[in-house]
């Protein structure tokens, strides 16, 4: 009887689930959908549970500067002096695309055509009605209503805003000189909403609204995205193929701290607003074991998360970049 009890106890112990090891991160809302899916899969595969708070890139930077999380996440790359000052390693996790979204009665998915110049003038408050002559001229055959345009922007410090305003600055000299590119800018027109999800929800609710979000928020919320004219002068639809074409042109070898520029790249089929998103990891972690688990998590994501990313229309990093990041972990993170 005693032997049976011992055997039963051993079986129960073996069957008991091992508690997952938790890592904490905070920051960019841009990659939040893929981090959520990676987190679910990694918990089952390697026993690491991700607790990620999508609070915006500015918040993520502040939290890792203050060491209140294991890693920070930011779409806007941190410059070299600030990385050195805060003893941080920066590396990319995945790439994604920013897309314009609209709520215009009678206008269906990917029917509206926009250019970077038109977008800049809409957000500058220079184009205020959907039936403006310049919009009508770009959209022959599409009926645009006499309806006020309601621009929606990110109210919080946002890497998505950095990516979007970097694009506007690249295509509009006027925007570059008067507003510029940053995670937070002084918007000439419109109203703010918090997070990619907040912008998506506001555009969905307000007739005449236009906003900008990471593509996954548009597809998951069934929002009306638009065509956008690229550097080659072609109007392209936001698709994984168009995002991947833009991503393929990235000059990673010359990008300091992996801050590669994927904005308005050449190529007839390239989507013009694509960006990597970044992880900020202490070089001198307070808890070496938790920091090691962050690296283990992203190593798993690099190797096993590509299909999950592609399913959400994110673009996995090139293998050479993944291998370079792994080498930097070994060289720059204290164990």
The 8 nearest C-alpha neighbors of each residue, nearest first, counted from 0:
[[1, 3, 2, 4, 5, 6, 7, 8],
 [0, 2, 4, 3, 5, 6, 7, 8],
 [3, 1, 5, 0, 4, 6, 7, 8],
 [4, 2, 6, 0, 5, 1, 7, 8],
 [5, 3, 7, 1, 6, 2, 8, 0],
 [4, 6, 8, 2, 3, 7, 9, 1],
 [5, 7, 3, 9, 4, 8, 2, 10],
 [8, 6, 10, 4, 9, 5, 3, 11],
 [7, 9, 5, 11, 6, 10, 4, 12],
 [8, 10, 12, 6, 7, 11, 13, 5],
 [11, 9, 7, 13, 12, 8, 14, 6],
 [12, 10, 14, 8, 13, 9, 15, 7],
 [13, 11, 9, 15, 10, 14, 8, 7],
 [12, 14, 10, 11, 15, 9, 16, 8],
 [13, 15, 11, 12, 10, 16, 9, 17],
 [14, 16, 12, 13, 11, 17, 10, 18],
 [17, 15, 18, 14, 13, 12, 19, 11],
 [16, 18, 19, 15, 46, 14, 20, 13],
 [19, 17, 16, 20, 46, 47, 21, 15],
 [18, 20, 46, 47, 48, 21, 17, 42],
 [21, 19, 47, 48, 46, 18, 22, 292],
 [22, 20, 48, 47, 49, 19, 23, 50],
 [21, 23, 49, 50, 48, 289, 69, 293],
 [24, 22, 50, 69, 68, 51, 49, 21],
 [25, 23, 51, 70, 68, 71, 69, 50],
 [26, 24, 52, 59, 71, 51, 53, 72],
 [59, 25, 27, 72, 56, 55, 54, 53],
 [26, 28, 56, 55, 73, 29, 72, 53],
 [27, 29, 53, 31, 55, 30, 195, 194],
 [28, 30, 27, 213, 31, 159, 195, 74],
 [31, 29, 28, 33, 32, 34, 27, 276],
 [30, 32, 28, 34, 33, 29, 35, 53],
 [33, 31, 35, 34, 30, 36, 215, 29],
 [32, 34, 36, 35, 31, 30, 308, 37],
 [35, 33, 37, 31, 36, 32, 38, 30],
 [34, 36, 38, 32, 33, 37, 31, 39],
 [37, 35, 33, 39, 38, 34, 40, 32],
 [38, 36, 34, 40, 39, 35, 41, 33],
 [37, 39, 35, 41, 49, 36, 40, 34],
 [40, 38, 36, 37, 42, 41, 35, 43],
 [39, 41, 37, 43, 38, 42, 44, 36],
 [42, 40, 44, 38, 43, 45, 39, 37],
 [43, 41, 46, 47, 48, 40, 39, 44],
 [42, 44, 41, 40, 46, 45, 39, 47],
 [43, 45, 41, 42, 46, 40, 47, 299],
 [46, 44, 41, 47, 42, 43, 296, 299],
 [47, 45, 42, 19, 43, 44, 20, 48],
 [46, 48, 42, 20, 19, 45, 21, 41],
 [49, 47, 21, 42, 19, 20, 22, 38],
 [48, 50, 22, 38, 21, 51, 23, 47],
 [49, 51, 23, 22, 24, 48, 52, 21],
 [52, 50, 24, 25, 23, 49, 53, 34],
 [51, 53, 25, 54, 24, 26, 50, 23],
 [54, 52, 28, 26, 27, 25, 55, 31],
 [53, 55, 26, 52, 58, 27, 25, 28],
 [56, 54, 27, 26, 157, 58, 28, 57],
 [55, 57, 27, 73, 26, 59, 157, 158],
 [58, 56, 156, 60, 59, 55, 157, 61],
 [59, 57, 61, 55, 56, 60, 26, 54],
 [26, 58, 60, 71, 25, 56, 62, 57],
 [59, 61, 57, 63, 58, 62, 71, 64],
 [62, 60, 64, 58, 59, 63, 65, 57],
 [63, 61, 59, 65, 67, 64, 60, 66],
 [62, 64, 66, 71, 65, 60, 61, 68],
 [63, 65, 61, 62, 66, 60, 85, 67],
 [66, 64, 62, 63, 67, 61, 68, 60],
 [67, 65, 63, 68, 64, 62, 69, 285],
 [66, 68, 62, 65, 63, 69, 64, 70],
 [69, 67, 23, 24, 70, 66, 63, 62],
 [68, 70, 23, 24, 22, 290, 289, 66],
 [71, 69, 24, 280, 68, 279, 63, 278],
 [70, 72, 59, 279, 63, 25, 24, 60],
 [73, 71, 26, 278, 27, 59, 277, 25],
 [72, 74, 56, 27, 277, 75, 26, 158],
 [73, 75, 158, 276, 277, 76, 27, 56],
 [74, 76, 158, 73, 161, 77, 182, 56],
 [77, 75, 258, 74, 78, 73, 277, 276],
 [76, 78, 75, 82, 81, 79, 89, 73],
 [79, 77, 81, 80, 82, 76, 256, 258],
 [78, 80, 82, 81, 83, 77, 256, 255],
 [81, 79, 83, 82, 78, 84, 77, 85],
 [80, 82, 84, 83, 79, 78, 85, 77],
 [83, 81, 87, 79, 85, 80, 84, 86],
 [84, 82, 86, 80, 81, 85, 79, 87],
 [83, 85, 81, 82, 86, 80, 87, 79],
 [84, 86, 82, 83, 87, 81, 64, 281],
 [87, 85, 83, 282, 84, 82, 281, 283],
 [88, 86, 281, 82, 282, 280, 85, 279],
 [87, 89, 280, 279, 282, 281, 90, 82],
 [90, 88, 279, 278, 256, 87, 277, 280],
 [89, 91, 278, 277, 257, 324, 88, 92],
 [92, 90, 277, 276, 93, 278, 275, 257],
 [91, 93, 277, 276, 278, 90, 94, 316],
 [94, 92, 315, 316, 275, 276, 91, 314],
 [95, 93, 275, 314, 274, 313, 276, 315],
 [96, 94, 313, 274, 273, 314, 275, 93],
 [95, 97, 273, 213, 214, 272, 274, 98],
 [96, 98, 213, 212, 272, 214, 273, 211],
 [97, 99, 211, 212, 214, 213, 100, 96],
 [98, 100, 211, 210, 224, 225, 212, 101],
 [101, 99, 224, 210, 223, 209, 211, 98],
 [102, 100, 209, 223, 208, 103, 224, 210],
 [101, 103, 208, 206, 207, 202, 203, 209],
 [102, 104, 207, 106, 206, 101, 105, 208],
 [105, 103, 106, 102, 206, 144, 207, 107],
 [104, 106, 103, 107, 142, 143, 144, 102],
 [107, 105, 103, 104, 110, 111, 108, 143],
 [106, 108, 110, 105, 109, 223, 111, 103],
 [107, 109, 223, 110, 224, 225, 106, 222],
 [110, 108, 225, 224, 226, 111, 107, 236],
 [111, 109, 108, 107, 225, 112, 106, 226],
 [110, 112, 225, 109, 226, 113, 138, 106],
 [113, 111, 226, 227, 138, 225, 137, 110],
 [112, 114, 227, 226, 117, 228, 111, 115],
 [115, 113, 228, 117, 116, 227, 118, 112],
 [114, 116, 118, 117, 170, 119, 167, 113],
 [115, 117, 119, 114, 118, 171, 120, 170],
 [116, 118, 120, 114, 119, 115, 121, 113],
 [119, 117, 115, 121, 116, 120, 122, 114],
 [118, 120, 116, 122, 117, 121, 167, 123],
 [119, 121, 123, 125, 117, 122, 118, 126],
 [120, 122, 126, 118, 124, 123, 119, 125],
 [123, 121, 119, 124, 120, 188, 150, 118],
 [122, 124, 120, 187, 121, 125, 188, 119],
 [125, 123, 188, 121, 122, 126, 127, 120],
 [124, 126, 120, 123, 121, 127, 122, 119],
 [127, 125, 121, 124, 120, 128, 131, 123],
 [126, 128, 148, 147, 124, 125, 121, 129],
 [129, 127, 147, 148, 131, 130, 146, 126],
 [130, 128, 131, 146, 143, 144, 148, 145],
 [129, 131, 143, 145, 128, 144, 135, 132],
 [132, 130, 128, 134, 129, 133, 135, 126],
 [131, 133, 135, 134, 136, 130, 137, 129],
 [134, 132, 136, 135, 131, 137, 117, 130],
 [135, 133, 137, 136, 131, 132, 138, 130],
 [134, 136, 132, 138, 133, 137, 130, 131],
 [135, 137, 133, 134, 138, 139, 132, 131],
 [138, 136, 134, 135, 139, 112, 133, 113],
 [139, 137, 135, 136, 141, 112, 140, 134],
 [138, 140, 141, 136, 137, 135, 142, 134],
 [139, 141, 138, 142, 135, 143, 136, 137],
 [142, 140, 138, 139, 143, 111, 135, 110],
 [143, 141, 144, 140, 105, 106, 135, 138],
 [142, 144, 130, 129, 141, 145, 135, 106],
 [145, 143, 146, 130, 129, 142, 104, 103],
 [144, 146, 130, 129, 128, 143, 147, 131],
 [145, 147, 144, 128, 129, 207, 148, 130],
 [148, 146, 128, 127, 207, 149, 129, 145],
 [147, 149, 207, 128, 127, 208, 129, 150],
 [148, 150, 208, 207, 189, 209, 147, 151],
 [151, 149, 189, 209, 208, 210, 148, 122],
 [152, 150, 210, 190, 189, 191, 209, 198],
 [153, 151, 191, 190, 210, 192, 154, 150],
 [152, 154, 192, 191, 155, 193, 194, 160],
 [153, 155, 191, 192, 193, 152, 156, 194],
 [156, 154, 153, 193, 157, 55, 194, 183],
 [157, 155, 57, 183, 182, 55, 56, 154],
 [158, 156, 182, 56, 160, 55, 159, 155],
 [157, 159, 74, 75, 161, 56, 160, 182],
 [158, 160, 162, 157, 161, 163, 29, 74],
 [159, 161, 163, 157, 158, 182, 162, 164],
 [160, 162, 182, 181, 158, 164, 159, 163],
 [163, 161, 165, 159, 160, 164, 158, 166],
 [164, 162, 160, 166, 165, 161, 159, 167],
 [163, 165, 180, 167, 166, 161, 162, 160],
 [166, 164, 180, 168, 162, 163, 167, 161],
 [165, 167, 169, 163, 164, 168, 262, 162],
 [168, 166, 164, 170, 169, 165, 171, 119],
 [167, 169, 175, 165, 171, 166, 174, 170],
 [170, 168, 166, 167, 171, 165, 172, 175],
 [169, 171, 167, 168, 115, 116, 166, 172],
 [170, 172, 174, 168, 173, 116, 167, 169],
 [173, 171, 175, 174, 176, 168, 170, 169],
 [172, 174, 176, 171, 175, 177, 168, 178],
 [173, 175, 171, 177, 178, 172, 168, 176],
 [176, 174, 168, 179, 172, 173, 178, 177],
 [175, 177, 173, 174, 178, 179, 172, 168],
 [176, 178, 174, 175, 173, 179, 172, 123],
 [179, 177, 174, 175, 176, 184, 185, 180],
 [180, 178, 175, 168, 174, 176, 177, 164],
 [179, 181, 164, 165, 161, 168, 178, 175],
 [182, 180, 161, 183, 184, 179, 164, 160],
 [183, 181, 161, 157, 156, 160, 158, 184],
 [182, 184, 156, 181, 157, 160, 185, 155],
 [185, 183, 186, 181, 178, 182, 180, 179],
 [186, 184, 187, 178, 183, 188, 179, 177],
 [185, 187, 188, 184, 189, 122, 123, 178],
 [188, 186, 123, 124, 185, 122, 189, 178],
 [189, 187, 124, 186, 122, 123, 150, 190],
 [188, 190, 150, 151, 149, 191, 152, 122],
 [189, 191, 151, 152, 150, 192, 188, 149],
 [190, 192, 154, 152, 153, 151, 193, 189],
 [193, 191, 154, 153, 197, 198, 152, 194],
 [192, 194, 197, 154, 153, 155, 198, 191],
 [195, 193, 197, 196, 28, 153, 198, 55],
 [194, 196, 198, 212, 197, 28, 199, 29],
 [195, 197, 199, 194, 198, 200, 216, 193],
 [198, 196, 193, 194, 200, 192, 199, 195],
 [197, 199, 201, 195, 192, 200, 196, 202],
 [200, 198, 196, 202, 197, 201, 195, 203],
 [199, 201, 203, 197, 198, 202, 196, 204],
 [202, 200, 204, 198, 203, 199, 197, 205],
 [203, 201, 208, 205, 199, 204, 200, 209],
 [202, 204, 200, 201, 205, 199, 102, 222],
 [203, 205, 201, 202, 200, 206, 102, 208],
 [206, 204, 202, 208, 203, 201, 207, 102],
 [207, 205, 102, 208, 103, 204, 104, 202],
 [206, 208, 148, 103, 102, 149, 147, 205],
 [209, 207, 149, 202, 102, 206, 205, 101],
 [208, 210, 101, 150, 100, 151, 149, 202],
 [211, 209, 151, 100, 99, 150, 152, 202],
 [210, 212, 99, 98, 100, 97, 152, 213],
 [213, 211, 97, 195, 98, 214, 216, 99],
 [212, 214, 97, 29, 215, 96, 216, 98],
 [213, 215, 217, 216, 97, 96, 98, 212],
 [216, 214, 218, 217, 213, 219, 311, 312],
 [217, 215, 219, 214, 218, 213, 220, 212],
 [218, 216, 222, 214, 215, 220, 219, 221],
 [217, 219, 221, 215, 220, 216, 214, 222],
 [220, 218, 216, 221, 217, 215, 222, 214],
 [219, 221, 217, 222, 218, 216, 199, 215],
 [222, 220, 218, 219, 217, 223, 216, 224],
 [223, 221, 217, 220, 224, 218, 100, 203],
 [224, 222, 108, 100, 101, 107, 109, 225],
 [223, 225, 100, 109, 99, 108, 222, 101],
 [226, 224, 109, 111, 99, 112, 110, 227],
 [225, 227, 236, 112, 235, 109, 234, 111],
 [228, 226, 113, 234, 235, 114, 112, 229],
 [227, 229, 234, 114, 233, 232, 235, 113],
 [228, 230, 232, 271, 231, 233, 227, 234],
 [229, 231, 232, 265, 263, 264, 228, 271],
 [230, 232, 267, 229, 233, 266, 265, 228],
 [233, 231, 229, 230, 228, 234, 267, 114],
 [234, 232, 228, 229, 231, 235, 267, 268],
 [233, 235, 228, 227, 226, 229, 232, 236],
 [236, 234, 226, 227, 233, 228, 270, 237],
 [235, 237, 226, 238, 109, 227, 225, 234],
 [238, 236, 241, 235, 270, 226, 239, 98],
 [239, 237, 241, 240, 236, 242, 312, 270],
 [238, 240, 242, 312, 241, 243, 237, 313],
 [239, 241, 243, 238, 242, 244, 269, 268],
 [242, 240, 269, 270, 244, 238, 243, 239],
 [243, 241, 239, 245, 270, 244, 240, 246],
 [244, 242, 246, 240, 245, 241, 239, 247],
 [245, 243, 269, 241, 247, 242, 246, 240],
 [244, 246, 269, 242, 243, 247, 248, 270],
 [247, 245, 243, 248, 244, 249, 242, 261],
 [246, 248, 244, 245, 249, 243, 317, 250],
 [247, 249, 246, 245, 250, 264, 244, 261],
 [250, 248, 247, 246, 251, 261, 259, 260],
 [251, 249, 252, 253, 259, 248, 254, 260],
 [250, 252, 254, 253, 249, 259, 257, 320],
 [251, 253, 250, 254, 255, 257, 249, 259],
 [254, 252, 251, 250, 255, 259, 257, 258],
 [253, 255, 257, 259, 251, 258, 252, 256],
 [254, 256, 257, 258, 253, 259, 79, 252],
 [255, 257, 258, 89, 254, 90, 79, 88],
 [256, 258, 254, 255, 259, 90, 251, 91],
 [259, 257, 254, 256, 76, 255, 260, 275],
 [260, 258, 254, 257, 251, 249, 261, 250],
 [259, 261, 262, 258, 249, 274, 250, 254],
 [262, 260, 273, 274, 249, 264, 246, 259],
 [261, 263, 272, 264, 260, 271, 273, 166],
 [264, 262, 271, 230, 272, 261, 229, 265],
 [265, 263, 262, 245, 261, 271, 266, 230],
 [264, 266, 230, 231, 263, 267, 269, 245],
 [267, 265, 269, 268, 231, 264, 230, 245],
 [266, 268, 231, 269, 233, 265, 229, 232],
 [267, 269, 266, 241, 235, 270, 244, 233],
 [270, 268, 245, 241, 244, 266, 267, 271],
 [269, 271, 241, 242, 272, 245, 229, 235],
 [270, 272, 263, 229, 262, 269, 273, 264],
 [273, 271, 262, 97, 96, 270, 263, 166],
 [274, 272, 96, 261, 95, 262, 271, 97],
 [275, 273, 94, 261, 95, 96, 276, 272],
 [274, 276, 94, 93, 91, 95, 277, 74],
 [277, 275, 74, 91, 93, 94, 92, 73],
 [278, 276, 91, 73, 90, 72, 74, 92],
 [277, 279, 72, 90, 89, 71, 91, 280],
 [280, 278, 89, 71, 70, 88, 72, 87],
 [279, 281, 70, 88, 87, 278, 282, 89],
 [282, 280, 87, 284, 283, 86, 88, 279],
 [281, 283, 332, 87, 86, 284, 333, 88],
 [282, 284, 281, 333, 285, 332, 86, 87],
 [285, 283, 281, 286, 287, 282, 290, 333],
 [284, 286, 287, 283, 66, 290, 281, 289],
 [287, 285, 284, 288, 289, 290, 69, 291],
 [286, 288, 290, 284, 289, 334, 291, 285],
 [289, 287, 291, 290, 286, 292, 334, 293],
 [290, 288, 292, 291, 286, 287, 22, 293],
 [289, 291, 293, 287, 292, 288, 286, 284],
 [292, 290, 288, 294, 289, 293, 287, 295],
 [291, 293, 295, 289, 290, 294, 296, 288],
 [294, 292, 290, 296, 295, 291, 289, 297],
 [295, 293, 291, 297, 292, 296, 298, 290],
 [294, 296, 292, 298, 293, 297, 299, 291],
 [297, 295, 293, 299, 294, 298, 292, 300],
 [298, 296, 300, 299, 294, 295, 301, 293],
 [297, 299, 295, 301, 300, 296, 294, 302],
 [298, 300, 296, 302, 297, 301, 303, 295],
 [301, 299, 304, 297, 303, 298, 302, 296],
 [302, 300, 298, 299, 304, 303, 297, 305],
 [301, 303, 299, 300, 304, 298, 305, 297],
 [302, 304, 300, 299, 301, 305, 306, 307],
 [305, 303, 300, 307, 306, 301, 302, 308],
 [306, 304, 308, 307, 315, 303, 309, 301],
 [305, 307, 309, 308, 304, 310, 303, 315],
 [308, 306, 310, 304, 305, 309, 311, 36],
 [309, 307, 313, 305, 311, 310, 306, 33],
 [308, 310, 312, 306, 313, 311, 307, 314],
 [311, 309, 307, 308, 312, 306, 313, 305],
 [310, 312, 309, 308, 313, 215, 307, 33],
 [313, 311, 309, 239, 310, 308, 314, 215],
 [312, 314, 95, 308, 309, 311, 94, 315],
 [313, 315, 94, 309, 95, 93, 243, 308],
 [316, 314, 93, 305, 94, 308, 317, 313],
 [315, 317, 93, 318, 320, 321, 314, 94],
 [318, 316, 320, 319, 321, 315, 247, 322],
 [319, 317, 321, 320, 322, 316, 301, 323],
 [318, 320, 322, 317, 321, 323, 316, 324],
 [321, 319, 323, 318, 317, 322, 324, 316],
 [320, 322, 318, 324, 323, 319, 325, 316],
 [323, 321, 325, 319, 324, 320, 318, 326],
 [324, 322, 320, 326, 325, 321, 319, 327],
 [323, 325, 327, 321, 326, 322, 320, 328],
 [324, 326, 322, 328, 327, 323, 321, 329],
 [325, 327, 323, 329, 324, 328, 330, 322],
 [328, 326, 330, 324, 329, 325, 331, 323],
 [329, 327, 325, 326, 332, 331, 330, 324],
 [330, 328, 326, 327, 331, 332, 325, 333],
 [329, 331, 327, 328, 332, 326, 333, 325],
 [330, 332, 328, 327, 329, 282, 333, 88],
 [333, 331, 282, 328, 329, 330, 334, 283],
 [334, 332, 283, 282, 331, 284, 287, 329],
 [333, 287, 332, 291, 288, 284, 283, 290]]
